[in-house]
Amino acid sequence: MLVLAGCGPADSGASQQRGGFDYYLDLTETPMTAPDHEFRTMDGEPWSFTGVAEDRLTLLYFGYTSCPDVCPTTMADITDAMGRIGPDAERIDVVMVSTDPARDTAEQMRSWLTGFDPDFEGVTGPIDEVVQAAQAYGIPVEAPRESEGNYLVTHGERVAVLRPGGDAVGFFDPGTSGEQMSAVLPDLLTEQI
Protein backbone atom coordinates (compact mmCIF):
# COMPACT_ATOMS: atom_id res chain seq x y z
CA MET A 1 0.00 0.00 0.00
CA LEU A 2 1.40 3.41 -0.93
CA VAL A 3 0.74 6.56 1.04
CA LEU A 4 0.83 9.87 -0.79
CA ALA A 5 4.01 11.77 0.02
CA GLY A 6 4.32 9.52 3.02
CA CYS A 7 5.81 6.30 4.09
CA GLY A 8 5.05 2.91 2.66
CA PRO A 9 3.97 -0.39 4.06
CA ALA A 10 4.66 -1.57 7.52
CA ASP A 11 6.80 -4.67 7.65
CA SER A 12 4.73 -7.76 8.20
CA GLY A 13 5.39 -11.00 9.97
CA ALA A 14 5.37 -12.10 13.55
CA SER A 15 8.44 -11.47 15.62
CA GLN A 16 10.39 -14.11 17.46
CA GLN A 17 10.20 -13.10 21.07
CA ARG A 18 13.40 -12.16 22.83
CA GLY A 19 13.04 -12.36 26.57
CA GLY A 20 9.32 -11.67 26.22
CA PHE A 21 9.79 -8.69 23.89
CA ASP A 22 7.33 -9.31 21.07
CA TYR A 23 8.39 -6.12 19.25
CA TYR A 24 11.94 -7.35 18.56
CA LEU A 25 12.72 -9.94 15.89
CA ASP A 26 15.78 -11.84 17.11
CA LEU A 27 18.01 -13.20 14.32
CA THR A 28 21.07 -13.93 16.46
CA GLU A 29 21.08 -17.60 15.40
CA THR A 30 20.51 -16.80 11.70
CA PRO A 31 21.77 -13.24 11.00
CA MET A 32 21.13 -11.60 7.63
CA THR A 33 24.35 -11.02 5.68
CA ALA A 34 25.40 -7.43 5.04
CA PRO A 35 25.11 -6.30 1.41
CA ASP A 36 28.28 -5.19 -0.39
CA HIS A 37 27.04 -1.75 -1.49
CA GLU A 38 29.11 1.35 -0.79
CA PHE A 39 27.33 4.68 -0.29
CA ARG A 40 28.36 8.18 0.85
CA THR A 41 27.95 9.97 4.16
CA MET A 42 26.73 13.54 4.46
CA ASP A 43 30.40 14.59 4.40
CA GLY A 44 31.00 12.72 1.14
CA GLU A 45 33.00 9.97 2.81
CA PRO A 46 32.59 6.35 1.67
CA TRP A 47 30.32 4.24 3.86
CA SER A 48 29.47 0.54 3.61
CA PHE A 49 27.33 -1.91 5.52
CA THR A 50 30.28 -4.28 5.91
CA GLY A 51 32.41 -1.40 7.21
CA VAL A 52 30.30 -0.45 10.23
CA ALA A 53 32.32 0.14 13.40
CA GLU A 54 34.00 -2.92 14.87
CA ASP A 55 33.38 -1.90 18.48
CA ARG A 56 29.75 -0.82 18.25
CA LEU A 57 26.25 -1.82 17.25
CA THR A 58 24.56 0.11 14.44
CA LEU A 59 20.87 0.93 14.33
CA LEU A 60 20.00 1.16 10.64
CA TYR A 61 16.90 2.79 9.21
CA PHE A 62 15.81 3.28 5.60
CA GLY A 63 13.80 6.51 5.36
CA TYR A 64 13.71 10.05 3.99
CA THR A 65 13.65 13.57 5.34
CA SER A 66 10.38 14.67 3.70
CA CYS A 67 8.45 11.83 5.33
CA PRO A 68 5.51 13.37 7.20
CA ASP A 69 4.95 10.74 9.85
CA VAL A 70 6.76 7.42 10.29
CA CYS A 71 10.37 8.57 9.76
CA PRO A 72 10.36 11.45 12.26
CA THR A 73 8.50 9.32 14.80
CA THR A 74 10.98 6.46 14.39
CA MET A 75 13.99 8.76 14.72
CA ALA A 76 12.44 10.38 17.80
CA ASP A 77 11.96 6.92 19.33
CA ILE A 78 15.60 6.04 18.62
CA THR A 79 16.68 9.34 20.18
CA ASP A 80 14.59 8.54 23.25
CA ALA A 81 16.12 5.06 23.49
CA MET A 82 19.64 6.49 23.33
CA GLY A 83 18.81 8.86 26.17
CA ARG A 84 17.40 6.05 28.28
CA ILE A 85 20.43 3.74 28.07
CA GLY A 86 22.91 6.34 29.31
CA PRO A 87 26.60 5.62 28.69
CA ASP A 88 25.74 2.54 26.59
CA ALA A 89 24.54 4.94 23.87
CA GLU A 90 28.20 5.75 23.19
CA ARG A 91 28.55 2.19 21.86
CA ILE A 92 25.75 2.50 19.29
CA ASP A 93 25.80 4.27 15.92
CA VAL A 94 22.56 5.40 14.29
CA VAL A 95 22.50 5.51 10.48
CA MET A 96 19.66 6.49 8.15
CA VAL A 97 19.96 5.47 4.49
CA SER A 98 17.90 7.79 2.29
CA THR A 99 15.12 6.22 0.25
CA ASP A 100 14.76 9.54 -1.60
CA PRO A 101 18.34 10.38 -2.62
CA ALA A 102 17.25 12.73 -5.40
CA ARG A 103 15.78 15.15 -2.84
CA ASP A 104 17.76 14.28 0.31
CA THR A 105 20.85 16.42 -0.18
CA ALA A 106 23.69 16.23 2.31
CA GLU A 107 22.62 19.61 3.73
CA GLN A 108 18.99 18.51 4.04
CA MET A 109 19.94 15.27 5.78
CA ARG A 110 22.37 16.97 8.14
CA SER A 111 19.79 19.57 9.16
CA TRP A 112 17.04 16.99 9.61
CA LEU A 113 19.11 14.45 11.55
CA THR A 114 20.71 17.10 13.76
CA GLY A 115 17.20 17.88 14.97
CA PHE A 116 17.25 14.44 16.58
CA ASP A 117 20.94 14.00 17.42
CA PRO A 118 23.99 15.58 15.76
CA ASP A 119 25.80 12.23 15.97
CA PHE A 120 23.28 10.44 13.76
CA GLU A 121 24.69 9.70 10.31
CA GLY A 122 22.90 10.14 7.00
CA VAL A 123 23.91 8.04 4.01
CA THR A 124 22.92 8.28 0.33
CA GLY A 125 23.49 6.20 -2.75
CA PRO A 126 21.90 5.44 -6.11
CA ILE A 127 18.28 4.49 -5.50
CA ASP A 128 18.53 1.15 -7.30
CA GLU A 129 21.38 0.16 -4.96
CA VAL A 130 19.47 1.45 -1.93
CA VAL A 131 16.54 -0.77 -2.94
CA GLN A 132 18.86 -3.78 -3.35
CA ALA A 133 20.58 -3.17 0.00
CA ALA A 134 17.28 -2.81 1.83
CA GLN A 135 15.96 -5.99 0.22
CA ALA A 136 19.10 -7.84 1.31
CA TYR A 137 17.96 -7.10 4.88
CA GLY A 138 14.37 -8.03 4.07
CA ILE A 139 13.18 -4.42 4.20
CA PRO A 140 10.81 -3.40 1.39
CA VAL A 141 11.87 -0.22 -0.41
CA GLU A 142 10.77 1.04 -3.82
CA ALA A 143 12.23 3.81 -5.96
CA PRO A 144 10.26 7.07 -5.60
CA ARG A 145 7.78 7.68 -8.39
CA GLU A 146 5.19 10.18 -9.51
CA SER A 147 1.56 9.18 -9.80
CA GLU A 148 -1.23 11.55 -10.74
CA GLY A 149 0.91 14.51 -9.71
CA ASN A 150 1.89 13.03 -6.34
CA TYR A 151 5.43 12.08 -5.37
CA LEU A 152 5.40 8.65 -3.74
CA VAL A 153 8.14 7.20 -1.55
CA THR A 154 7.63 3.68 -0.22
CA HIS A 155 9.84 2.08 2.41
CA GLY A 156 9.69 -0.43 5.24
CA GLU A 157 9.54 0.77 8.80
CA ARG A 158 11.73 -1.64 10.74
CA VAL A 159 14.96 -0.60 12.46
CA ALA A 160 17.74 -3.11 11.83
CA VAL A 161 20.34 -3.92 14.47
CA LEU A 162 23.72 -4.54 12.85
CA ARG A 163 26.67 -6.11 14.59
CA PRO A 164 30.27 -5.39 13.57
CA GLY A 165 30.67 -6.54 9.97
CA GLY A 166 27.16 -5.36 9.12
CA ASP A 167 25.15 -8.55 9.57
CA ALA A 168 21.64 -7.89 10.90
CA VAL A 169 21.09 -9.70 14.20
CA GLY A 170 17.58 -8.36 14.72
CA PHE A 171 14.89 -5.83 13.93
CA PHE A 172 12.69 -3.55 15.97
CA ASP A 173 9.14 -3.68 14.63
CA PRO A 174 7.37 -0.54 13.38
CA GLY A 175 6.05 1.55 16.24
CA THR A 176 8.54 0.27 18.84
CA SER A 177 8.93 2.98 21.47
CA GLY A 178 12.19 4.33 22.83
CA GLU A 179 11.39 2.73 26.15
CA GLN A 180 10.90 -0.65 24.49
CA MET A 181 14.16 -0.34 22.50
CA SER A 182 16.04 0.61 25.66
CA ALA A 183 14.87 -2.64 27.29
CA VAL A 184 16.64 -4.69 24.58
CA LEU A 185 19.74 -2.70 23.57
CA PRO A 186 21.94 -3.23 26.69
CA ASP A 187 21.65 -7.02 26.36
CA LEU A 188 22.45 -6.81 22.64
CA LEU A 189 25.57 -4.80 23.41
CA THR A 190 26.69 -7.41 25.94
CA GLU A 191 26.08 -10.28 23.51
CA GLN A 192 27.34 -8.75 20.27
CA ILE A 193 30.22 -6.44 21.24
Secondary structure as a PSIPRED ss2 file (coil, helix, strand):
# PSIPRED VFORMAT (PSIPRED V4.0)

   1 M C   1.000  0.000  0.000
   2 L C   1.000  0.000  0.000
   3 V C   1.000  0.000  0.000
   4 L C   1.000  0.000  0.000
   5 A C   1.000  0.000  0.000
   6 G C   1.000  0.000  0.000
   7 C C   1.000  0.000  0.000
   8 G C   1.000  0.000  0.000
   9 P C   1.000  0.000  0.000
  10 A C   1.000  0.000  0.000
  11 D C   1.000  0.000  0.000
  12 S C   1.000  0.000  0.000
  13 G C   1.000  0.000  0.000
  14 A C   1.000  0.000  0.000
  15 S C   1.000  0.000  0.000
  16 Q C   1.000  0.000  0.000
  17 Q C   1.000  0.000  0.000
  18 R E   0.000  0.000  1.000
  19 G C   1.000  0.000  0.000
  20 G C   1.000  0.000  0.000
  21 F E   0.000  0.000  1.000
  22 D C   1.000  0.000  0.000
  23 Y C   1.000  0.000  0.000
  24 Y E   0.000  0.000  1.000
  25 L E   0.000  0.000  1.000
  26 D E   0.000  0.000  1.000
  27 L C   1.000  0.000  0.000
  28 T C   1.000  0.000  0.000
  29 E C   1.000  0.000  0.000
  30 T C   1.000  0.000  0.000
  31 P C   1.000  0.000  0.000
  32 M E   0.000  0.000  1.000
  33 T C   1.000  0.000  0.000
  34 A C   1.000  0.000  0.000
  35 P C   1.000  0.000  0.000
  36 D C   1.000  0.000  0.000
  37 H C   1.000  0.000  0.000
  38 E E   0.000  0.000  1.000
  39 F E   0.000  0.000  1.000
  40 R E   0.000  0.000  1.000
  41 T E   0.000  0.000  1.000
  42 M C   1.000  0.000  0.000
  43 D C   1.000  0.000  0.000
  44 G C   1.000  0.000  0.000
  45 E C   1.000  0.000  0.000
  46 P E   0.000  0.000  1.000
  47 W E   0.000  0.000  1.000
  48 S E   0.000  0.000  1.000
  49 F C   1.000  0.000  0.000
  50 T C   1.000  0.000  0.000
  51 G C   1.000  0.000  0.000
  52 V C   1.000  0.000  0.000
  53 A C   1.000  0.000  0.000
  54 E C   1.000  0.000  0.000
  55 D C   1.000  0.000  0.000
  56 R C   1.000  0.000  0.000
  57 L E   0.000  0.000  1.000
  58 T E   0.000  0.000  1.000
  59 L E   0.000  0.000  1.000
  60 L E   0.000  0.000  1.000
  61 Y E   0.000  0.000  1.000
  62 F E   0.000  0.000  1.000
  63 G E   0.000  0.000  1.000
  64 Y C   1.000  0.000  0.000
  65 T C   1.000  0.000  0.000
  66 S C   1.000  0.000  0.000
  67 C C   1.000  0.000  0.000
  68 P C   1.000  0.000  0.000
  69 D C   1.000  0.000  0.000
  70 V H   0.000  1.000  0.000
  71 C H   0.000  1.000  0.000
  72 P H   0.000  1.000  0.000
  73 T H   0.000  1.000  0.000
  74 T H   0.000  1.000  0.000
  75 M H   0.000  1.000  0.000
  76 A H   0.000  1.000  0.000
  77 D H   0.000  1.000  0.000
  78 I H   0.000  1.000  0.000
  79 T H   0.000  1.000  0.000
  80 D H   0.000  1.000  0.000
  81 A H   0.000  1.000  0.000
  82 M H   0.000  1.000  0.000
  83 G H   0.000  1.000  0.000
  84 R H   0.000  1.000  0.000
  85 I C   1.000  0.000  0.000
  86 G H   0.000  1.000  0.000
  87 P H   0.000  1.000  0.000
  88 D H   0.000  1.000  0.000
  89 A H   0.000  1.000  0.000
  90 E H   0.000  1.000  0.000
  91 R H   0.000  1.000  0.000
  92 I E   0.000  0.000  1.000
  93 D E   0.000  0.000  1.000
  94 V E   0.000  0.000  1.000
  95 V E   0.000  0.000  1.000
  96 M E   0.000  0.000  1.000
  97 V E   0.000  0.000  1.000
  98 S E   0.000  0.000  1.000
  99 T C   1.000  0.000  0.000
 100 D C   1.000  0.000  0.000
 101 P C   1.000  0.000  0.000
 102 A C   1.000  0.000  0.000
 103 R C   1.000  0.000  0.000
 104 D C   1.000  0.000  0.000
 105 T C   1.000  0.000  0.000
 106 A H   0.000  1.000  0.000
 107 E H   0.000  1.000  0.000
 108 Q H   0.000  1.000  0.000
 109 M H   0.000  1.000  0.000
 110 R H   0.000  1.000  0.000
 111 S H   0.000  1.000  0.000
 112 W H   0.000  1.000  0.000
 113 L H   0.000  1.000  0.000
 114 T H   0.000  1.000  0.000
 115 G C   1.000  0.000  0.000
 116 F C   1.000  0.000  0.000
 117 D C   1.000  0.000  0.000
 118 P C   1.000  0.000  0.000
 119 D C   1.000  0.000  0.000
 120 F C   1.000  0.000  0.000
 121 E E   0.000  0.000  1.000
 122 G E   0.000  0.000  1.000
 123 V E   0.000  0.000  1.000
 124 T E   0.000  0.000  1.000
 125 G C   1.000  0.000  0.000
 126 P C   1.000  0.000  0.000
 127 I H   0.000  1.000  0.000
 128 D H   0.000  1.000  0.000
 129 E H   0.000  1.000  0.000
 130 V H   0.000  1.000  0.000
 131 V H   0.000  1.000  0.000
 132 Q H   0.000  1.000  0.000
 133 A H   0.000  1.000  0.000
 134 A H   0.000  1.000  0.000
 135 Q H   0.000  1.000  0.000
 136 A H   0.000  1.000  0.000
 137 Y C   1.000  0.000  0.000
 138 G C   1.000  0.000  0.000
 139 I C   1.000  0.000  0.000
 140 P C   1.000  0.000  0.000
 141 V E   0.000  0.000  1.000
 142 E E   0.000  0.000  1.000
 143 A E   0.000  0.000  1.000
 144 P E   0.000  0.000  1.000
 145 R E   0.000  0.000  1.000
 146 E E   0.000  0.000  1.000
 147 S E   0.000  0.000  1.000
 148 E C   1.000  0.000  0.000
 149 G C   1.000  0.000  0.000
 150 N E   0.000  0.000  1.000
 151 Y E   0.000  0.000  1.000
 152 L E   0.000  0.000  1.000
 153 V E   0.000  0.000  1.000
 154 T E   0.000  0.000  1.000
 155 H E   0.000  0.000  1.000
 156 G C   1.000  0.000  0.000
 157 E C   1.000  0.000  0.000
 158 R C   1.000  0.000  0.000
 159 V E   0.000  0.000  1.000
 160 A E   0.000  0.000  1.000
 161 V E   0.000  0.000  1.000
 162 L E   0.000  0.000  1.000
 163 R C   1.000  0.000  0.000
 164 P C   1.000  0.000  0.000
 165 G C   1.000  0.000  0.000
 166 G C   1.000  0.000  0.000
 167 D C   1.000  0.000  0.000
 168 A E   0.000  0.000  1.000
 169 V E   0.000  0.000  1.000
 170 G E   0.000  0.000  1.000
 171 F E   0.000  0.000  1.000
 172 F E   0.000  0.000  1.000
 173 D C   1.000  0.000  0.000
 174 P C   1.000  0.000  0.000
 175 G C   1.000  0.000  0.000
 176 T C   1.000  0.000  0.000
 177 S C   1.000  0.000  0.000
 178 G H   0.000  1.000  0.000
 179 E H   0.000  1.000  0.000
 180 Q H   0.000  1.000  0.000
 181 M H   0.000  1.000  0.000
 182 S H   0.000  1.000  0.000
 183 A H   0.000  1.000  0.000
 184 V H   0.000  1.000  0.000
 185 L H   0.000  1.000  0.000
 186 P H   0.000  1.000  0.000
 187 D H   0.000  1.000  0.000
 188 L H   0.000  1.000  0.000
 189 L H   0.000  1.000  0.000
 190 T H   0.000  1.000  0.000
 191 E H   0.000  1.000  0.000
 192 Q H   0.000  1.000  0.000
 193 I C   1.000  0.000  0.000
